[in-house]
Every structure is written in C-alpha cells, then in structure tokens.
C-alpha cells in the first residue's frame, strides 16, 4: 500500500496506468489482470464527451451562415454530444454578433444544458439582453435535471415576475423540482395553473403531476389524476406504479402492473425496487428471474437494497452473480458494492472490484473515485485513499467528504482539519453538514478544547447557513464531556430546539458517563425515559455512574431493574480479514 501511496501522477502517463501498475504489482500479475474472465469491458459513456471530437474541424456552416443555419448546426452538436464543435460554433456566434439572436442563444443554452454544463448555460443566459421563454425553460429544466432544483425553482419565480408568461412546459419542469424537494404546496399551486391553462388532460402534464404527487407522498392524488387521464401512455402507467411503490403500497403497484397493457422493463424495475426496499429481497430476486429483459437497473436495485439493509456479505455474493451472468455494470453498480465492501472492511474484495473499475473504464469517474476513497479509508488504507484523492481528475463535495471522513474514521484529526481548510478555498464548493460532522468528530477524537469545536459549530450555522442536526449536537456534547463541561449542553439543546429529542439527551447521558457529572446524568436519564427512549441504556449508564460515586444502593436498584427487565449488556465485537475471509 505504501508503494501505491508514494506514486505520483507524474511518474506514469495517466491515472489509469497508475492504478493498473499498483494493482498488478501488489495483488495480481499482469497476465491475470488482462484475462478476459475478470470483467467484460464496455465503452465509456458521455464522460468522454470532451475528447470525442478533439481533432474535429470547424463544423461546415457555409460561407455566409444565417441564424437558421447556426441553430441547425448547434442542435446537431447537441444531439451528437460534440462539445468542441459546439464551442467552436459558440465562438463563431460571438464573433459575428449572433448572440443577440434569441433563437441562436436559446439553442446554445440547450446545448450546454444537455451536456450537463448548466453553469455555462447560466452564464450565457445572463449575457442575453432579453432571453425568450425557450431560454428560460431550458435553463430551469437543466437545473432541475441536474439535481439543483432550488436554483431551478428560484429561476421560475423570476420568470413569473418578468414580463414573459410561463407556459405548460415551464410548469412541468418545475413540477419535477417540487417532487425532488417534497414541496407539495407549490406543486398544488402549479397544478392549479395547469388547470387554468386548460392542459390538465394533456398526457405529458398529467404524467408530471402523477410523478410529483407520488414523490410528495400524496399517492391518492396521484392515482386520481391517473384515473382521470384519457390517453395513458407507458410513462403514465410507470409513474403510478412508482408512486404506489414509493408509498409502500406494493399490492396496489402489482394491481396497476397487471392492468398495464404492455409492461416494460421499467415497470418491473419499479416493482423490484419496492419489494427490495420494503419487502423481502428474496421475493424481489424471484421476480427478477421472471422478467423478459432485465437490465442493469433491475440488478442494481437488489444490490443496493442488500447494502442499505446492512447485508454486505449478500451484496458481494449478488455482485459475483452479476459478474457470472455477464450483466452490464455501471457507475451505480460499482459505487453500491464498494459501499458494502467498506462496511465489511473486506480489503481483498475492494481491490478486486477496483480492478473491475479500471477494466470497465470507470477509473476517472468522480462517483466511483469517491467510493474507492471511502472504501480504502474504511479498510484502514488511508495512504491509498489519499493517493486516489490527489490524483482523481475531478472532485466534487462527495469526494472531499469521503477523504475527510476517511481521516476521521482512522483518528487522523490533524489531517481532517487540514483537508477541511483546503476545501474552504475550493471555488464553487462549500462544506455541508456531513463535512462539519466529521470536523466535530475529529475535535472530539483529538480532545480539542470546547472553544475550538464550538467555533466550527457556530461557523457552520452563521457562515454557511447549515441547520445543526442531532448528530452535530451529539458530537459537540461529546466534546463537552471530555472537558467535564457537560452542563453546557442543557442551554445549547434549548437554544436549538432539541428539548423533545430523546437522542440528544441520550448523548448527554453518555457524556456524563465519561466525565462523572451525576446531577446532569440524572436529569438526562429522566429526559430519555420521559421521551420514550432506550430504558435499557439508561439502566446500564446510571448503574455505572452511581458506582463511580459509591452510591451502591442506587447502583443496586438499577441492576435490579436490569434483571427484572432481562437487560443484557451487549458484547463488543470486531471484524478482521484472514485469507480473504472476513
């Protein structure tokens, strides 16, 4: 591992070769690595977009192109994903003054949106003197599709205040954002507007409404709209099946599936996802075996459910089955199984899957790269994780959090603070709640003064506008306990409005066990019991605390309660890997 961590990106031509050299030198021979039975490769997806047309010439747009020609060529670049050609067309537009042409500008905005470059689309949008409705709608839908729905909704509100009238496309784009953010009231408001425009019976609008209500846990409204839709297409049926599944109405989802004229793979995938998530995974596997044409999503649903239900061994077995059946694997497959391997601490399996990642051409994927960093760190290989972090071409917040969490997991608190300070200087990235949770955890592990930890806590609230969670408060309470200042917790809990949360008081009681504050411990114990918390935990903690203070009668009373309630202290355990077996 140390050799891999010491390799720098300059020593080898590229990141892929670096990973291959490491994997070959330390775990497998070059012959084994190249064997066809490892994992079948398939071509990269749109991640190679910027390289697909590196050597392409300027698109043929004629001697004196007009706006119509430019729009046609830009749309052609959008359809084929030709980034460089599109950029050249953009340069031509700027050079010859076509940027004022609303149709040309709208086509360029759509080009950047479809290539997931919404930031560039927004910049172009801001440069248009009077953007048209098409430009507005393209940008709004781009933000919603890229998972930045709040920005999309804010743009929609700006559109509503402008002199341009929204249309049904505007509403349907925003409905998707409402579903993502669970904003049912705004969704209902848009539903009213759709009715006002007379497009409520339009199949596309109805499908968006079904999807929104299903995601907002209003399944009855979703079914009502479905039943009122005159012309139902495949998406209508799949939307109402998904709405039923999301709200744990599996029988109802089956009812719609059996009524559906021609169920497709997506229809069955929705059912499998629901059963795997809320029912018996084995039942989902039975359905998988009966699907006419299962795809990778069908298999990924079950794989993810094994991981989410903390059954990593089953996840690895299922992943092996995917391999033996030559199921096409994607980013989601690898990120899911790596999460399971990380939970199990199965380093050998992690390395084998890393081989598969390189073999399948996903070695520069930011999603899988982040998962690899997390896996190696949780397997205790922080040097390897650090190397991957440094050499990964692109990093998002998940990548940074994976590295920060990895150091926190391995009690490297100084490194946590160091990476956190570097993250603060990264353009277009800001620490989130997960980042600060790891920083506060590092403060506790490193026994930093309460004043230091509290500065990070207050910065999270005041500088970054992040609302503290129970986990953040619990971490800060642990710091208080280390310094014997757990009495501070009561005021903080009241100020943040967590007085009725039993988990926070449980953290206070646990901190009292370390610092021996009997008065606060008794208060916290009462709170936990009154809020219906874990009585067994209260008995064990108070028995220990009373014993610390020599209050043997009280300690005996707690132990009697434990015997009467048949409370047994859990035995600690840990996992190690021996000869590839955990």
N, C-alpha and C positions, 0 to 999 in steps of 0.2 A: 504493500500500500504506500509506503514511504516513497518508493521509486516513482510511482504514478503521481504522487503529490508534488514531487520535485520537477517533473517535466513541465516546461513552459510552452506556450503556444508557438514560440519562435523556433523551437527545436524541431518541429515537424511541419510539413506543408499545411496541414489543416487540422481542425478539431476532430474530424472523423478518424484520420490516421493516428492521432494521439490516443484516442480511445482504443482503436484496434491494437496498437502496439502494447498498451497496458494489458488488455485482455489476453493477448497472445502470450506475452512474456510471463504472466503470473498465474494464469489459470488454465489456459488451453494452448495447444500447439497451433501453428498456422494452418496445418492440414485440417485439424478439427474445426477451426473457425470457418474454413471455406467449404466444409461439407454441405451438400445440398439438403441434408436432412435436418439441419439446425432449425432454420425457419425460412420459409419461402419469401423472397423479396417481392415487393411491388413498387411501382414508380411513385415518386414523390407527388404530392398534391400541389395545391396552389402556393405552397411555401416557396417554391422555386420560381414564382412569378417574375421576380425581378431579374432572373437570369435567363428566362426562356427566350428573350429577344434581345440579348446583349449586343449581338452582331447585326441586328436588323437595320435596314436603311430607313431613311425618312419615308413614311407612307406615301404612296403615289396619290397626290391630291390634285394633280393637274397644274397647268401653268398659272391660271388665274382662278383659284377656287373661290366659290362663294360660301355663304353661311350654310346653305343646304348641304354642299359637299363636305364641309367640315363636320357637321352634325352626323352625317352618314359614316364618315371615317372614325369619328370618336366612338360611335356606337359599335362599330366593328371591333375596335380595340377593346371595348368593354366586354363584348361577347367572348372574344378570344383570350382575354386576360393579358393583353400585350402592354405591359407597364411602360417600357421605354418608348415604344411607338406613341403611346398616349401622351407621354411627357413631351415628346417632340412636337406633337400636334398642339399641345398647350403653349409651347414656346412660339409656334407659328401664330397662334391666336393672339398672343400678346404683342408680337412684333407688328402685325398688320391691323391691329385695332379691332379685332372681332370680339374682344372681351365685353364690349357694350351690347353685343347681340344676345338677347335674353335666351334664345334657343341654343346657341352655341355654349353659353355659360352653364345652362342647365344640363346639357349633355356632359360637360366636363365634370360638374358636381356629381352626376350619376356615375361617371367613370370612376372617380375616386371612392365613392361610397361602395360600389360593387367590389372594389379591390380592398375593402376594409381599411381604407385610408381616410377615415372620416375627418381627422384633424386637418388634412389638406383640403378636403371638400369645404370645411367650415371657413378656412382662410380665404378660399376663392369666393365663397358666398358673401363674406364681409366686404370683398372688393367690388361686388356688383352694385352699381348705383341704385337700381330698382329691381331687385330679384322678383321673378314671377312665381306663381303658385307652384309650378313644377319644381322649381329650385327649392322652395320651402319644403315641399312634401318629400323630395329626395333626401334632403338633409335630416329631416325629422325621422323618417323611416330608417336612415342609416344609423343614427344614434340608437334607436330602439333595437334594431337587429344586432348591433354590436354590444348590447348589454348595458348601454349607458342611457337608460330610459329617462332618468330625471332630467338630463340635458335635453333630450328629445321633447319631453313634456313642457319644459320651460320655453323652448322654441315655439311650440304650438301656442302657448299663451301669448307670446309676442306676435304670432301670426294673427291671433284673434283680436289683438289690439291695433293691428295695422289696417290699412285701407283695403287690403285684399281679403276676399271672402274665402273661408275654408270650403272644401268640398268633401264628398264621401270618402275619398282616398285619404285625406287628412285625418278624418275621424277613425278610419280603420287602422291606420298606422299607430295612432295614439292609443287605441284600444289594446293593442298588444303590449304597450308600455304599462297600461293600467293593470293588466294581468300579471306582468312581471313584478310590479311593486305592490300588488294587492290593494289598489286604490279603487274600491268598488263604487264609492260615491261619484268620483269623477267618471268612471265607466258608465254609470247610470245616466249622468248628465249628457255624455256623448250619445248614449242610446236615445235620449230624448231628441237631440239634434238630428240624428239619423231619421227618426220618425218624422220630424218636421220637414226634412228634405225629401221625404217620400221614398227612401231607399231601404226601408227596414225589411222588405221582402226580397231584396237583392241577395242572391245566394252568397256572394263573397262577403257582404256586410254581415249577413246572418252568421256565417261561419266565424267571423272575428268576434261577434258578440257571444256565441257559444263558448269559444275559447276563453274569452275574458272572464265570463261568469264562472266557468269551471275552475279557473285558476284563483278566483276570489272566493271560493268555497260557497258559491251560490248555485249549486247544482240544479235546484228546481227551476230557477230562471233559465239556465242553460237548456234544460230539457223542454221547457215551454217554447223557447224560440225555435228549437229544433223541430218540434211538432208543428209549429206554425209556418215553417219554411216549405213553400210549394215545390220548389225544384231542388232536391237534395243531391249533392254530388258526393264523391268518395270522401272529400275533406269534411263534409258535414257529418257523415257517419263517424269518421275517425275522431272528430272533435268532441262529439257527445260521448263516445266510448272513453276518450281520455278524461273528460270531465267527470264521468262516473268513477273511473279508476282513482283519480286524484282525491276524491272524496270518500274513498274506501267502500264504494258501492260496487263490489266485484260482480255480484249476481246481476245487477242492473246492466253492467257493462257486457256481460255474457248475453243478456237479453237482446241488446242492440246488435251485438255481433251476429247472433243467429238470424236477426231480421234483415241484416245488411245484404243487399243483392249480390255483390261480388267483393267479399273481404279481401284486402291485400295484405302484404307483409306488415305494413304499419299497423293495421287493425290488430293483428295477432301480437305484435310487439307491445302495444298498449296493454293488452290483457296480461302478457307475460310480466311486464314491468309491475303491474298492480299486484299480481299474485306473489311475485318475488319480494315485493316490498312489504306487503301487508299480510300475506298468507304463508303457505308452506312452499319453500323454494323447490322442494322435490316435485310438487304439483306443477310448478312453472316449467320444470325440466321435461315433465311428461308432455305438456302442451308443445314445447319446443320441438319434440321429436315428431309431432304430427303436422307441423307447418309445411306447406308445399315448398316454399322457397325462403327459408330463414336466412337472414343476413347477419352481419357482424353486430348490429344493434340488438338483435334477438339474444345473442350470446352475451353481449356486454351487460345487458340488464340483469342477468342471473349472476354474472361475475361480480358486478358492483354490489348486489344485494348480499352476497356472501361476505364481502369486505365490510359493508356497512353494519352487518349483524355480528361483526366480530367473530367470523368463522374463516380466518385466513388460511387454515390448512385446506378446507374445502375449496377455497378460491384457487389455491395453487393446483389442486387436483383438476378443477374445472378448466383452468388455463391450459394444463397439459392436454386435456381432452380436445380443447380448441385447436391446439397445435397438431395433434394426431389426425384430426379431421380436416386439416388444411383450411381452417376458417380464416378469412382475411382479417388481419388485425390492424387497428388504427390507433391514433393517439389516446383515445378514451380507454381502449383495452389495456395499453401499457401503463397509463397513469393509475388505473384502478388496481391492477395486480401489484404494482410497485408499492402502493399504499398498504396492501395486505402483507406483503413481504416485510415492510417497515414495522408493522405491528408485531410481527412474529420474530423479527430480528434474525431472519434466515439469510445471512450474508451470501452463502453459496448460490442460493436461488436468485438473489438480487443480481449477482454477477452474470449468471446465465441469461437472465432477462435483459441485462444491459447489452449482452452480445446480440440478442434478438433485435434490440432497438437499433443498434448500428447496422445490423444486417438488413433491416427494413427501411433504412434511410431516414430514421427519425432522430438521429443523433444531435441535430441542431434545433430541434423543436423546443420552444421555451416551456411548453406544458410538461413534456416528458423530462426535460432537463431539470425542472423544478422538482419533479417526483424522484428523480435519481439522487439529487442533492439530499432530499428528505430521507430517502431510504438509506443511503450510505451513512448519514449522520446518526440515524437511529440505530444503525448496526455498529456504532462506535467508530466509524472510519471518517473522522472529521477532516483529516488531511485530503482524502479523496474527494469529499464533498466540497471542500474549499477550492480544489483544483477545478472541478466541474463548474463551480460558480464563477471563478475568474475567467475561464475560457469560453463560457457559453456566449455566443454572439449577441443574443438579445436577452434582456432580463426585464421581467415585469415585477409587480409588487409581490406576487406569489413566490417568485424566485428569491427575492430579498428576504421575505418572511421565512422561507424554508431554511436559508442559511442562518438567519438569526435564531430560529427555533432549534436548529441543529446544535449550535453552540450552547444554547440554554439547556438543551437536553443532556449535554455532556459536561455541564458545570463549568463552561468556559465563559464566565461572566464578563471578563475584560474584552473578549472578542465580540460579545453581544453588543456592548456599548460602542465599540469601535465601528462595527458594521452599521449600527443604528445611526451614528453620526455621519457616516458616508451616505446613507440613504437620504438623510435630510437635505443633502446638497445635489441630489439627482433631479434633473429637470423633468417636469411632468409626472413625478411620482411623489406621493405623500404617505407617511406612515399611517396605518389604520389601527383598529382596535386590537387585531392579532399581534401587530408589531409591538404595541405598548404592553400587551400582556406578557410577552416574552422578556421585554426590558424589565418590567416589575418583578418577574420571576427571577431574573438574573440578580436584581438588587437583593432579593431575599437569600438566594444561594450564596452570594458573596458577602452577606451580612453587612451591607452598606447602611449608613446612618439613615434614619427615618426621613430626615430633611432632604436627602438626596433623592430617595424614592418618591417622596411627596412632590418634588419639583417636576419629575417626569409625569406624575399623575395629574398635576394641575396643568402642565403644558398640554397634555392630551386633551383636556377639556377646553382650555382657554385658547390655545394656539391652533389646534386642529379641529375643534368643534366636534369631538368624539364623545358621545354619551357613555359614561362608565357602566360596565356590566357587573353582575355579581362576581364574575371571575376576577375582574380588575380590583374590586373592593377586597376580595378574599386574599389576593396577593399582597395588597398593602397592609392588611390586618396581620398577615404572617410577619411582615417586616416590623410592625409594631410589637408583636410578641417577642421577636428576637431581642428587642431593646427594652423589654419589660414595660412597654408603654401602651399596653392593650386597652387601657382606659380611654384612649383617644378614639377608639372605634365607635363608641356609642354616638358621639357627636357627628362623626362622619356619616354613619348609617342614617341618622335622622336628616341630615342636610341633603343627602342624595335620594331620600325617599324609599329606602330599602327596609324600613322597620318591620314590614309584614312579610319579609322574605326569610324563610327558615334556613336557607343555605348560608346566608351571611352570618347569622347567629351561630350556626354550626362551626363556621370558620373562626369566630371569636372564641368559642369554647375550646377548639383545638389549639389555638394560640395560647390560651390560658394554661393548657397542659404543659407548655414549654416554659412559660415564664412564672407560673405558680401564683397567679392572681386569683385568690379564692372568691373575693367579692364579685368581681366581674364574671367569673366562671359560673357562680350560682345564678346570676342574672341571665346569662346567656343560656344556661340549661333550661331555665323556666321558659324562656322565649321559644326555644326549639320544641319543647313539649307542647306549649300552648298553640304553636303554629302547625301542630301535627307532624313534626319532624321525626327523625330516627331516634326513638327512645333507647334502643339498644346502644347506640353510640353515646348517648347521654350517660347511661349507667356505667359504661366502661370508663369514660373520661372522668366522671365525678368520683368514681371509686379510686382511681389513680391519684387524682388531685387531693382528695381527703386523706389518702395515705401519706402524701408528701407533707401534709401539715400535722400528721399524727392524730387526726380525727378518726380513730379506729371504729368508733360506734357508727359514725356516718358512713364510713367506708364499708363496714359490715352490712349496713342496711342496703347499700347499693348492690353489694354482692348477693344479698338475699333476693332482691328484686330480679337480679340476673338469673338466679336459679329458678325462681318462680316462673319467670317468662322464658326459661330454657334458652337463655342467651349464651352463645359460644363465641369466644373471640376468634376471629379469622386467623388462620395460619398464613404467614407470608410465604411467597414463593417467587422464583425467578426462572427464566429460561436460558439455556445455553445450547450452542450448536456443536455436536460431536459427530464427525464423519458424515456431514451433510444432513444430519437428522437433528431437529430441534427438540 
